[in-house]
């Protein structure tokens, strides 16, 4: 085999960058320009409120309400998009979605939201053992500190309420 001074990394460095940001902007502009009728918005809101209540109960609703004075759009996005569109999709059941959410929040270290979603997982039928196993699984991908922090949040979220 003939040796050259050129390495694979050199070839990667010479690869032109893809215009990802431009494509993202075009996609977002296209989606924003799509017509939205009031029925669709009302349906998303109703679906979102129903899912939010079934999953998180009063805790999630209070989080959304606490945002209304400072960022009402964010409160609406949580209900309409997160719960009305994503959490209400038919591809996964609520248990699976909550376990996936716990994994993501464990890996990213978002403790306040993790607490809400651990309680939500219990509300939709996940067991304490399943929740702990998902967090333990994240040790491999997110590291020991993330798993330890998440287990401490889980202990608090699973504690009997006064």
C-alpha positions as YAML, in Angstrom:
chain: A
units: angstrom
residues:
- id: 1
  name: UNK
  ca: [0.00, 0.00, 0.00]
- id: 2
  name: UNK
  ca: [1.37, 3.39, -0.96]
- id: 3
  name: UNK
  ca: [1.81, 5.90, 1.88]
- id: 4
  name: UNK
  ca: [0.94, 9.54, 1.47]
- id: 5
  name: UNK
  ca: [1.41, 12.48, 3.77]
- id: 6
  name: UNK
  ca: [-2.28, 13.25, 3.56]
- id: 7
  name: UNK
  ca: [-4.42, 11.85, 6.41]
- id: 8
  name: UNK
  ca: [-8.11, 11.22, 6.72]
- id: 9
  name: UNK
  ca: [-8.33, 14.19, 9.08]
- id: 10
  name: UNK
  ca: [-6.89, 16.42, 6.36]
- id: 11
  name: UNK
  ca: [-9.67, 15.28, 4.05]
- id: 12
  name: UNK
  ca: [-12.28, 16.02, 6.72]
- id: 13
  name: UNK
  ca: [-10.84, 19.50, 7.27]
- id: 14
  name: UNK
  ca: [-11.21, 20.21, 3.55]
- id: 15
  name: UNK
  ca: [-14.84, 19.12, 3.43]
- id: 16
  name: UNK
  ca: [-17.00, 22.18, 2.85]
- id: 17
  name: UNK
  ca: [-19.37, 23.04, 5.68]
- id: 18
  name: UNK
  ca: [-23.03, 22.33, 5.05]
- id: 19
  name: UNK
  ca: [-25.38, 25.29, 5.32]
- id: 20
  name: UNK
  ca: [-27.30, 23.79, 8.26]
- id: 21
  name: UNK
  ca: [-28.29, 27.14, 9.75]
- id: 22
  name: UNK
  ca: [-29.66, 28.34, 6.42]
- id: 23
  name: UNK
  ca: [-31.69, 25.15, 6.01]
- id: 24
  name: UNK
  ca: [-33.03, 25.46, 9.57]
- id: 25
  name: UNK
  ca: [-34.07, 29.05, 8.97]
- id: 26
  name: UNK
  ca: [-35.80, 28.11, 5.70]
- id: 27
  name: UNK
  ca: [-37.63, 25.21, 7.40]
- id: 28
  name: UNK
  ca: [-38.72, 27.36, 10.34]
- id: 29
  name: UNK
  ca: [-39.90, 30.11, 8.00]
- id: 30
  name: UNK
  ca: [-41.86, 27.61, 5.96]
- id: 31
  name: UNK
  ca: [-43.54, 26.09, 9.03]
- id: 32
  name: UNK
  ca: [-44.33, 29.54, 10.44]
- id: 33
  name: UNK
  ca: [-45.95, 30.54, 7.15]
- id: 34
  name: UNK
  ca: [-48.31, 27.56, 7.08]
- id: 35
  name: UNK
  ca: [-51.92, 28.56, 7.67]
- id: 36
  name: UNK
  ca: [-53.23, 27.78, 11.13]
- id: 37
  name: UNK
  ca: [-56.93, 27.70, 11.68]
- id: 38
  name: UNK
  ca: [-58.50, 28.29, 15.08]
- id: 39
  name: UNK
  ca: [-59.80, 24.71, 15.29]
- id: 40
  name: UNK
  ca: [-56.27, 23.32, 15.06]
- id: 41
  name: UNK
  ca: [-54.99, 25.69, 17.76]
- id: 42
  name: UNK
  ca: [-57.96, 24.93, 19.99]
- id: 43
  name: UNK
  ca: [-57.49, 21.18, 19.44]
- id: 44
  name: UNK
  ca: [-53.80, 21.37, 20.30]
- id: 45
  name: UNK
  ca: [-54.54, 23.38, 23.45]
- id: 46
  name: UNK
  ca: [-57.29, 20.97, 24.58]
- id: 47
  name: UNK
  ca: [-55.09, 17.93, 23.87]
- id: 48
  name: UNK
  ca: [-52.18, 19.58, 25.63]
- id: 49
  name: UNK
  ca: [-54.13, 20.53, 28.73]
- id: 50
  name: UNK
  ca: [-55.61, 17.04, 28.94]
- id: 51
  name: UNK
  ca: [-52.17, 15.36, 28.60]
- id: 52
  name: UNK
  ca: [-50.53, 17.81, 31.00]
- id: 53
  name: UNK
  ca: [-53.19, 17.11, 33.62]
- id: 54
  name: UNK
  ca: [-53.07, 13.34, 33.17]
- id: 55
  name: UNK
  ca: [-49.28, 13.19, 33.31]
- id: 56
  name: UNK
  ca: [-48.23, 15.84, 35.80]
- id: 57
  name: UNK
  ca: [-51.44, 16.75, 37.59]
- id: 58
  name: UNK
  ca: [-51.42, 20.04, 39.44]
- id: 59
  name: UNK
  ca: [-47.61, 20.23, 39.45]
- id: 60
  name: UNK
  ca: [-47.26, 20.71, 35.70]
- id: 61
  name: UNK
  ca: [-50.21, 23.06, 35.58]
- id: 62
  name: UNK
  ca: [-48.62, 25.23, 38.29]
- id: 63
  name: UNK
  ca: [-45.32, 25.32, 36.36]
- id: 64
  name: UNK
  ca: [-47.16, 26.53, 33.26]
- id: 65
  name: UNK
  ca: [-49.15, 29.10, 35.23]
- id: 66
  name: UNK
  ca: [-45.99, 30.38, 36.94]
- id: 67
  name: UNK
  ca: [-44.61, 31.32, 33.52]
- id: 68
  name: UNK
  ca: [-47.67, 33.23, 32.31]
- id: 69
  name: UNK
  ca: [-46.67, 36.57, 33.84]
- id: 70
  name: UNK
  ca: [-43.11, 36.61, 32.48]
- id: 71
  name: UNK
  ca: [-43.30, 34.46, 29.34]
- id: 72
  name: UNK
  ca: [-46.87, 33.66, 28.31]
- id: 73
  name: UNK
  ca: [-45.69, 32.38, 24.92]
- id: 74
  name: UNK
  ca: [-43.47, 29.79, 26.60]
- id: 75
  name: UNK
  ca: [-46.40, 28.68, 28.76]
- id: 76
  name: UNK
  ca: [-48.49, 28.23, 25.60]
- id: 77
  name: UNK
  ca: [-45.66, 26.36, 23.82]
- id: 78
  name: UNK
  ca: [-45.38, 23.92, 26.71]
- id: 79
  name: UNK
  ca: [-49.10, 23.16, 26.54]
- id: 80
  name: UNK
  ca: [-49.60, 23.30, 22.77]
- id: 81
  name: UNK
  ca: [-46.36, 21.83, 21.45]
- id: 82
  name: UNK
  ca: [-44.83, 19.75, 24.24]
- id: 83
  name: UNK
  ca: [-48.05, 18.20, 25.48]
- id: 84
  name: UNK
  ca: [-50.55, 18.86, 22.67]
- id: 85
  name: UNK
  ca: [-48.31, 17.73, 19.82]
- id: 86
  name: UNK
  ca: [-45.43, 15.63, 21.16]
- id: 87
  name: UNK
  ca: [-46.66, 13.96, 24.37]
- id: 88
  name: UNK
  ca: [-50.00, 13.19, 22.70]
- id: 89
  name: UNK
  ca: [-48.54, 11.42, 19.66]
- id: 90
  name: UNK
  ca: [-49.76, 7.84, 19.15]
- id: 91
  name: UNK
  ca: [-46.32, 6.24, 18.55]
- id: 92
  name: UNK
  ca: [-45.48, 5.63, 22.23]
- id: 93
  name: UNK
  ca: [-47.59, 5.13, 25.30]
- id: 94
  name: UNK
  ca: [-47.37, 7.64, 28.16]
- id: 95
  name: UNK
  ca: [-45.22, 5.33, 30.29]
- id: 96
  name: UNK
  ca: [-42.60, 5.04, 27.54]
- id: 97
  name: UNK
  ca: [-42.63, 8.77, 26.91]
- id: 98
  name: UNK
  ca: [-42.11, 9.54, 30.60]
- id: 99
  name: UNK
  ca: [-39.23, 7.05, 30.87]
- id: 100
  name: UNK
  ca: [-37.61, 8.62, 27.80]
- id: 101
  name: UNK
  ca: [-38.11, 12.07, 29.31]
- id: 102
  name: UNK
  ca: [-36.53, 10.95, 32.59]
- id: 103
  name: UNK
  ca: [-33.53, 9.63, 30.66]
- id: 104
  name: UNK
  ca: [-33.11, 12.90, 28.77]
- id: 105
  name: UNK
  ca: [-33.50, 15.08, 31.85]
- id: 106
  name: UNK
  ca: [-31.07, 12.88, 33.78]
- id: 107
  name: UNK
  ca: [-28.49, 13.22, 31.00]
- id: 108
  name: UNK
  ca: [-28.92, 16.97, 30.70]
- id: 109
  name: UNK
  ca: [-29.07, 17.62, 34.45]
- id: 110
  name: UNK
  ca: [-32.34, 19.54, 34.60]
- id: 111
  name: UNK
  ca: [-33.31, 18.66, 38.17]
- id: 112
  name: UNK
  ca: [-36.51, 20.74, 38.63]
- id: 113
  name: UNK
  ca: [-38.06, 19.34, 35.45]
- id: 114
  name: UNK
  ca: [-36.81, 15.84, 36.31]
- id: 115
  name: UNK
  ca: [-38.71, 15.96, 39.60]
- id: 116
  name: UNK
  ca: [-41.93, 16.90, 37.80]
- id: 117
  name: UNK
  ca: [-41.49, 14.11, 35.25]
- id: 118
  name: UNK
  ca: [-40.60, 11.45, 37.83]
- id: 119
  name: UNK
  ca: [-43.88, 12.25, 39.56]
- id: 120
  name: UNK
  ca: [-45.55, 12.22, 36.14]
- id: 121
  name: UNK
  ca: [-44.08, 8.78, 35.43]
- id: 122
  name: UNK
  ca: [-45.58, 7.48, 38.67]
- id: 123
  name: UNK
  ca: [-48.92, 9.06, 37.69]
- id: 124
  name: UNK
  ca: [-49.01, 7.16, 34.38]
- id: 125
  name: UNK
  ca: [-48.10, 3.79, 35.90]
- id: 126
  name: UNK
  ca: [-44.30, 3.56, 35.86]
- id: 127
  name: UNK
  ca: [-42.86, 1.78, 38.86]
- id: 128
  name: UNK
  ca: [-40.19, 3.16, 41.16]
- id: 129
  name: UNK
  ca: [-37.95, 0.29, 40.00]
- id: 130
  name: UNK
  ca: [-38.37, 1.25, 36.31]
- id: 131
  name: UNK
  ca: [-37.53, 4.89, 37.07]
- id: 132
  name: UNK
  ca: [-34.42, 3.94, 39.03]
- id: 133
  name: UNK
  ca: [-33.31, 1.53, 36.27]
- id: 134
  name: UNK
  ca: [-33.61, 4.25, 33.62]
- id: 135
  name: UNK
  ca: [-31.51, 6.57, 35.75]
- id: 136
  name: UNK
  ca: [-28.94, 3.83, 36.35]
- id: 137
  name: UNK
  ca: [-28.80, 3.21, 32.58]
- id: 138
  name: UNK
  ca: [-27.90, 6.87, 32.10]
- id: 139
  name: UNK
  ca: [-24.73, 6.35, 34.17]
- id: 140
  name: UNK
  ca: [-23.17, 4.76, 31.09]
- id: 141
  name: UNK
  ca: [-24.03, 7.68, 28.82]
- id: 142
  name: UNK
  ca: [-24.19, 10.72, 31.09]
- id: 143
  name: UNK
  ca: [-21.76, 9.76, 33.86]
- id: 144
  name: UNK
  ca: [-21.88, 9.02, 37.55]
- id: 145
  name: UNK
  ca: [-22.51, 12.62, 38.70]
- id: 146
  name: UNK
  ca: [-25.61, 12.91, 36.48]
- id: 147
  name: UNK
  ca: [-26.97, 9.58, 37.75]
- id: 148
  name: UNK
  ca: [-26.24, 10.41, 41.40]
- id: 149
  name: UNK
  ca: [-27.92, 13.80, 41.07]
- id: 150
  name: UNK
  ca: [-30.93, 12.23, 39.35]
- id: 151
  name: UNK
  ca: [-31.23, 9.54, 42.05]
- id: 152
  name: UNK
  ca: [-31.25, 12.26, 44.70]
- id: 153
  name: UNK
  ca: [-34.04, 14.03, 42.79]
- id: 154
  name: UNK
  ca: [-35.88, 10.70, 42.47]
- id: 155
  name: UNK
  ca: [-35.64, 10.07, 46.22]
- id: 156
  name: UNK
  ca: [-37.24, 13.47, 46.84]
- id: 157
  name: UNK
  ca: [-39.88, 13.05, 44.10]
- id: 158
  name: UNK
  ca: [-40.86, 9.60, 45.36]
- id: 159
  name: UNK
  ca: [-41.02, 10.57, 49.03]
- id: 160
  name: UNK
  ca: [-44.49, 10.46, 50.52]
- id: 161
  name: UNK
  ca: [-46.04, 13.91, 50.45]
- id: 162
  name: UNK
  ca: [-47.04, 15.52, 53.73]
...
